[in-house]
Amino acid sequence: MISSRTEASGLVVKIDRAMIDPAAAFGSPQDVVRDSRLRKHEKIEILSRWAYDSAELSVAEEEGMDGGEATDMGEILKALDEIAIVDVQHCAPTKHAAFQVAPPKRRPRPLLRSPGVIPA
């Protein structure tokens, strides 16, 4: 579970709500990415749950059940990809849209070259 923090802004309540229903707590997946009050691992958890919910709603719709409107999975994965490495290639294919989230992306280190050395 996400760690609790007490803030006057009601962030803890918003995180708790987002864990249950991300679409009700945020207008879009990009809103999660842009929320500077959230820690990176919280954003990943919220977006992962949102992807799961969206996949479940799509499956329910395929099977003739009505469960609400699913958010575009591409939009969710794009948002996740901005903050973490999303691997959809090495997961078992299911209709539940399996994917893995690796640790948060790190900025690549610049290559250090000795002065006067020309790369081959």
N, C-alpha and C positions, 0 to 999 in steps of 0.2 A: 504494500500500500504506500501511497505517497506520504512523505513526512508532513506533519502538521507544522504550520508556522502561523503565529498570530500576527495579523496585520489589520490595521484599521480599514483597509480597502475591501475586506471581505474575501481575500484571495483563498483562504482555506475553504470557505463555503463553495466558491467557484470550482476549486479543484475537486472537492467531494462530488459536486453535481456533475462535473465533466467525466468523472470516473464511471458514473451511472449512465449518463446520456450526453456524450460529447456534443452532439448536434444541438441540444437544448442550451448548452452553456456557451457555445461559440457559434458565430454566424457562418464561418467557413473554416476549413483546415488552415488557411493562411493566417487567420486570426490567432490561432494557437501559436504558430511560428513567430508572429509579430509581438506577442505578449511578453514584454520584457520582465514581468514579475515572475514568470515561470522559469524554473531551472530546466536545463536541457533534458534531463532524464524524465521530468514531468511531462514535457512536450512530447517526448517519444512515447510514453505510456498512454497519454490521452489520444494521440494520433493512431496508435496501434489498436486501441479499443474502438476508435471510430471506424477503422478499417474492418475490424471484426464485425461490428454492428452492421456496417454497410453490406458486407458479404452475406451475413445472415438474412438481412432483409431481401437481398436479391434472390437468394435461394428460396425463401418463403414465397416470393412472388412467382418464381418459376413453378413452384408446386401448387399454385392456385390459392395461396393464402394472402391476405392483405395485412401488412404489418406497418405500413407507413412508407414514406419516401426515402430511398437510400441516397446517400451522397455519392457523387461520382468517385469511384475507386481511384481513377487516375489523378484526380485532384488531391486525394488523401496521400497517395504514394509520392506525388511531386512535393508536397509539403514535408513529408517524412524525409525525402531525399535531400532536402536543404539542411537538415540537422543531423542526419545519420546515414549510414550506408544501408540501403535496402537491397536485399538479395532475393529476387523472384526467380532466378534461374536454377538455384540449387535446392528447391523445395519440391516435395511431392505434389503433383498436380491434383487438385480437388476442386469441387465447385464452391468450396468455402474460401477460395483465394488465399492460399498459404503463402507466407513470405517470412523472411527472417530479417531482424534488425540487428546490425552489428554495432559495436561501440560508436559513439559520436565521431563524426569526421574531424580530422585534424588538418590543419593547414600544412601543405608540404614545405619542407625546409628548403631554403634556397641552396643551390649548388655552390660550394665554395671552391674557387679556383685560385691557383697561385698566380700572382701577378706576372704577366708576360708569357703565360702559357696559352697557346692557341689550341682549342679543342680539335681533335682529329675528325 
